[in-house]
Every structure is written in C-alpha cells, then in structure tokens.
C-alpha cells in the first residue's frame, strides 16, 4: 500500500477511535448492554448452558466478551471492542474507496462513516453490531481482492466468522452476488465465490436451527413500514436535512455515472451493500417480523462510499472545466482533497449535537445504574423486593452493590445456575405463600407492568400483580425514566397506621 493510501486509511481510523472514546464511560448500562455484561461474567460452562435456551445468536460474542471482561469488568472495557470495531470499519471503508477509485475518495468515505451518528451510537454499545460491521467491511474488501486474482479462502473465513458473530450478516452474501453480477464476472470467479458462500452457509446452519427455536426472543418486533424505510435512510445518509439532501444527491451521482462494462466498480460494491440486506430483511419481515435497524448496521458502509464516489465525480467535472480554461486553476494540487475534508468537517459540525447527546446515559432506553442507585438509597438491607416483570432483575445482576442485602421474594434458582438470563422464579402458589407472610414489599418495575391494562402471559407474573393489587396498597413511589420503585404495605397494616 502506497503512502497516500495508508494515510487515507489511517486518518479515519484515528478519528473514529477518538470519537468512540469520547464519553465512553457515560455512567450506566442499559438493558441490552447489561445482558452482555452479566452473561460474559459467567463461566464458559455457564455460558454454554445459557445458549441452549436463549441468545444462541450472540454466543460467539459472549465468549469473546468473557475473555475481554476477564481483564477488568467494567463499562469502558465492555464497550471498547465496539469502539475498535467501528474504527476498523472506518479504515476498511477508506481502503475500499482507495482501492476502487483513489486515496482521496477513500479518505472522504472513511471520514463520512466515522462522523455518522448511527455509527457513533453503536460504537459505544456493549453489543456485537459494530464488530459485525467490521467483519462485513473486511469481507467486502477481500471480495474485491479475490475478484482481482487473490485466493478465496480468506474471504470465506471472514464471512463465516462474521455470520456466526450475528447470523443476519449472512445477508451480505446476496449483496456480494449482486456485485459480481453487475461486474459481469466469468464463471471461474463465480465458482470461487459459490464455494466460499456455500461453506459459510454450512457453518451457519446449526446456529440458524438453534436460534429458530428461540424465536420468541424477537416476538416484540413488528413488520417494517414506510416509516421504517424513512428512518433507515436518515440513519444511513444523515438525520439532519442539511446533510441528508446533499448526501443523497452525491450518492445519486455515483449511481448514475457510467459503469464499466466489466470489472468491479465502487458503485457496484457500495450500492448492493447499502440496499440488498435491508431490503431482503424488510421483505422477509412482512411475513415473519425480524427487522431492526441495528441488524443491518453493516450496510451503512455503502452510503459514505456512494457519497464519496459522487463527490469524486463532481471533482472530475470541475477538473475538466479547469483543463478547458473555463474555470481558474486550483492554487495547488491538494485543493480538491482539502475541500472534501472541509465538507466532512461541515457534516460533523451539523451533526455534533446528536453525537454529544448520545454520550448521555439518559439517551438510552433505560439506565440500570440509576435503578440500582435508587434502590440503594430507599431500600434497607433485608427488605423484600419483587421484580415486575422478572426481566427487571437485570439491574441487580448488573449492579449488585446497589441491592446488597435485599431479599428477592420470587427468585427460586439464580440465573447463572438456571442457564437463563434472569433466573427461575417460584410458581404462583409458592409466590402467594411467600407474599402472604409479608407486611410490606418493594416493587421494582417497568411503568407498563404496573398499569391495570397489562395482562402478562406468565402465571407467576399474574400472581405478582394479583397479590400486590388485592392485598397491598401503595405507600411510596419513586418514578424515574425507565424505573418505577414502589413501596407496598399490607392493607390491614395501612388501616392500622391510619
């Protein structure tokens, strides 16, 4: 790799790494990160036991994080692999642009990727999506190399490992097939790709079969609609109108520019990568809802590549006008690259408020550190606590210090021993017996679970609701975003106190 190409790759890596480290310790994990944290801290046999019943799709990621968190359990180390994954993806996007067009195109694309708010969000998540994006971008670069004469086995290995890291990454295979079709590749090239793709499918098949049996985990998903498409476009091309319009225009210029009759082009790589996985997953989700925008985060890499290619087309047109004497010549040769960098800086300035807001724990769906702090402040050691629903036990699994000494009324078997995420609770009859001997109980619950309209399917959850509503009355309540902490006292006790 020549020096301009190295610089084009290195600068986006450094910028993305800096943005990822900025505000990484935001002071609290939310529920998805909490699952990663508490599962990764289990022993390998306990993780293996868990994967037989739930979260098999994240199995490889949990094992990797088990090794990482063995160094020092904490929020920063939990998120650091995602920062590294995002930085690697920015560099790989730049390498694709440099390899398929020229170094300045790679530099622009890599930097555009780094300053995208959606990228910054998942760069600071203790989940696998940023690492999956790095795997897909690496596989795409290896596809380009293989098409140009390199061996196919590195491509096959990277694709297979990435798909095991998250099985929806397999949708990059039809995107790569579209790239080969657009490039009019000969049968010899197709044969090499089909062998690599087939091997990936064979490796992935056991995971698919196991995860299908755990499909209730994504039962909360709904079929995507037009608003889902609009949201994804904004996340890929810029949430701000000031960014979205020019971004789409540049991407359109890249698509409508003359394509080579044969051979892999930048648009031929970027367009299928950006379009095919989301389109396929949205289509499948009309029948079986499986779509969530984070599952196709890796497709975002196609958007800055298209925009950078469009900017290069504009730069080429301006260069031709200068050569014809219809425009004044640039004062120095690096003027075009500098203008591109200034444009990216403008994008960063416009989207900076979004990036800054994302560094606040309050910008996540919930903050389990705040839950633990509220419990530590209000609940005394030895007090009985009820989690409603049982998933709210994740706060004690993530921040046990805040719950030190409390009595978990419903818990029968701890999560790690039970091979589940939140443990096994007592049956309805036993739970009623335990609650029957209490004069008061604290409830840590979600707001929806404490509303009269909520009807849980689980009999133990129904028993919790029935007992606290029939036999207890609310004495105190503390409400925070994502948390309701209530003190219930028995009705007779309340009447005596009155």
Secondary structure by P-SEA (a helix, b strand, c coil): ccaaaaaaaaaaaaaaaaaaacccccccccaaaaaaaaaaaccaaaaaaaaacccccaaaaaaaaaaaacccccccccaaaaaaaaaaaaaaaaaaaaaaccaaaaaaaaaaaaacaaaaaaaaccccaaaaaaaaaaaaaaaaaaaacccaaaaaaaaaaaaaaccccccaaaaaaaaaaaacccaaaaaaaaaaaaaaaaaaaaaaaaaaaacccccccccccaaaaaaaaaaacccccccaaaaaaaaaaaaaccccccccccccccccccccaaaaaaaaaacccccccccccccaaaaaaaaaaaaaaaaaaaaaaaaacccccccccaaaaaaaaaaaaaaaaaaaaaaaaaaccccccccaaaaaaaaaacccccbbbbbccccccccccccccccccccccccccccccccccccccccaaaaaaaaaaccbbbbbccccccccccccccaaaaaaaaaaaccccccbbbbcccbbbbbbccaaaaaaac
